[in-house]
Amino acid sequence: MDRTESLPIGASCGSAVRRPRQNRVTPFGTIEATHHKGALMGNRGDLHALNGTLGQQWRSRRWLSCVLEGNGWKAPMDTPGHYYPLFFHDEAVALAAGHRPCGECRPDALAAFIAAWKLGHGVAAGEWLPLRDIDQASHRSRVREHGSNGLCRLANLPEGTFVSVPLLGPRPLLIFSGRLWPWKHGGYDRPLRWPGEDVSCIILTPPCMLAVLRGGYGLVLDPLLQRVAMARPRR
């Protein structure tokens, strides 16, 4: 979604120079400026500074991932006084950044997320689990623990997890289909061979979301990865 959200506040559509907004989220949890599009939009509340730029990292503990449009509705452009729209390449990035599905525009995804949360966190399937509890637990996990898990082993990490492997360089890598996929704003590069179970890595996906992946949550992934998944031999 690269239309007027790429313009500075106060700029017109006819401006000679377009500068990308600082609104694309990385698996490291940073928010960067790039012209690349996103497949999902994020909401953390109104993050605007007085001049209309990004002023803070979060304002609400309810971090959501939303569709860009649906049923005649389109995601609003950047307007101070309203929430500051963030964008993710795919849901693996959104989860790594600590965002859960929105209940209004992604109700089916949220239901699947809650079911996976319960399974991954040891909550009984029939037990009532308020979204407020999920959002509070998620906030503690992503703010205090994101990217600070220390060195871990690649063994037994679920698909959809983002890691950084010092041996392979600083780029974030997505674990998927038995390989490591280097991420960039425009998508994923050619996958790297699995370096071995005992190779040290830093887990970028927050622990609470890691548990959701272990609980079987199905991510909305980059089309390339979707094709890879479809090409897998059926068991």
N, C-alpha and C positions, 0 to 999 in steps of 0.2 A: 504494500500500500504506500506508494510514493507520489502523493500528489501534494496538496498544500501543506501537509505536515512537514515538508522539506523546506518551507519558507520561514525566515525569521519573523517574529511577531511584528506586525506593521508593514511587512513587505507585500507587494502586489503580485498577482500572477504574471504580470508582464515584466517583472524585475529581470534585469540582464543576467544577474548571477544568482543561482540557487545554492543555498548552503543546507546541507542535511541537518535535520534536528538531532539533538543528542537524545535518542530514544530507542536505540537498538541494544538489547540486552545480550550479554555473552554468557557462556557457561561458567565463567569465573564470577558472575554476579555483577560485573561492571556494566555501565550504561555508556554507549559510545555513539558517535555520529558517523553515519554511513548512508550512502544512497541505496543500499540493498533493501529489498522488500522483506516483509515478514509474513508468515502464514497465520500467526495468532497475535492478538493484542493483549497487553497486560494493563492492569489497573492496581495502583497502590494508593490512590487518593490524589489530591491536588498537590503536586510537587513543584509548582511554578515559583520561581523567584519573582521579585517585583518587576524585572525587565522582561518577563515572559520565558526566560530560559529555565533549564532544569536547576532547581534550587536545593532539593534534598532527595535522599534516596527512597524514603518511604514516609507516609503520613498515617496510614491505616495498617492494622495487623491483618486485614483481609486482602491478601494478594491473589488476584484472579487472572486467569487466562481466558480470553474471549474470542469469539469468531469476529471476522472483519465485517461481515454483512450477512443478512438473512431476513426473509419475509419483508423485503422492501426497506429494511433498516441498514444503514451503513455506519461504521464506527465514526464518531465525531472527530473533527480535526482538533488541533491543539488550541484550546481556548482557556486563558487564565480565568480562575474562579471555578473551573470544573476540573475533573480528574485529568492528570497528565498521561496521555496514551503512550505506552511502551510497546515494543514489538519484538517477537521471537521468530527465529527461523523456523522452528518446529516445536513440538511439545516436549521433546527431550531437553531442549534449552530452557523452556518455561519451567519444567520440573526442577532442573538444576538450579534455577534462580529462585525456587521456592514458591512457585505459583500453582494453585489448584484450579480446576475447572470452575467457571462461573455457573451458578445454578439457574440463571435466567436465560442465557443464550446457549448453554451447553448442559442441559439437565441430564441427558443420558450419560454423558461423560462424568458428571459429578456423581451420579448414582454408582457408576463403576468404580470411581475413585474412592468413595466412602467404603464400598465393599472390600476393596483392596487394602484400604487403610486399616479396617478392622482385622482382616486376616494377617496383615503384616505386623500389626501392633498387639496382637493377641486379645482383641476385643470380640466377644461373642457376636455372631452374625445377627441375632435378634435383639441385641442390646441397643438402646437409644443412645445416639452419639451426636450431640449438638454441634453444628458447624462452628460455633464459637470456640468449643474445645479444640477442634481441629486447627482453627486459625491461630489460637494461642500457642498450641504445641508447635505448629509450623514456624511461628515467629521466633520462638526460643531457639529452635533448631537452626534456622537459616542465619539469624543475626549473630548468635554466639558461636556456632560451630561450622558455618559454611567455609570450606577451604582450609579448615584448621584441624583436620583429622589426623595430621601427621602422616608418616609413611606407612602404607598398608600394602598388602599383597593383592595381586590381581585375582587370585583364586577365589572362586565362589561369589563374585560380584554379579548381579543380575544384568540382563540386557537392558539397555536404556540408561545405564549409569555413565556419567561423564567422569573422566579421570585425567590427571596430568601425570605423565611418566617421565621423570627426570632423565632417564637413560635415552629417551626418544626426543627430547627437546621440550620447549615450553608450551606448545599448542595443546588445547583441550582435545581429548580423544573420547569418542563415544564407543562403548562396548556394544557390539551388535553382530550377530551371526558369526560368532567365534573369531572376530577380527576387531581391530581398533581403527576407527574412522576419524581422521583429522578434520576438525571443524573449522569453518571460516564463515564470515557473514553471508556469503553467497551460497553456502551449501557444504558439502563434504568432499574432500579429496579422496584419491584412490586409497583403499584401506591398507593398513600395515599388517604384516604377519604378526600373529600372536607371539610375543617375546618370551613367553614362559610363565607358569603359574607363580613362581617365586620372585618375579620382578617387582620392585617397589613402586608404588604409585601414591598419588594424593587423590583422594576421592573428592570430587567437586560437588556432586549431588548431595544435598543435606541429608543427614541420617533419617529424618522423618520421611522424606520422599524415597529414600533407598528402601525403607520398609514397605512403602506402597508398591514399588517395583517388585519386591519379593512377594508381595501379595497378589501379583498377576495383573496389575493394571496395564492395559493396552494403550500405548502412546500413539498419537497422531504424528507420524514421522515424515521426514523429507520424502518426496516421491521416489527418489532413487532407492532409498532404503525399503520403501514399500514394495518396489519391484523385486528387490533382493529377497524379501520375506516371501513373496508369492512364488518365487522360483525354487524355494526350498523343497526338497523331496518330502512328501507326506509320510508320516509314520503310521 
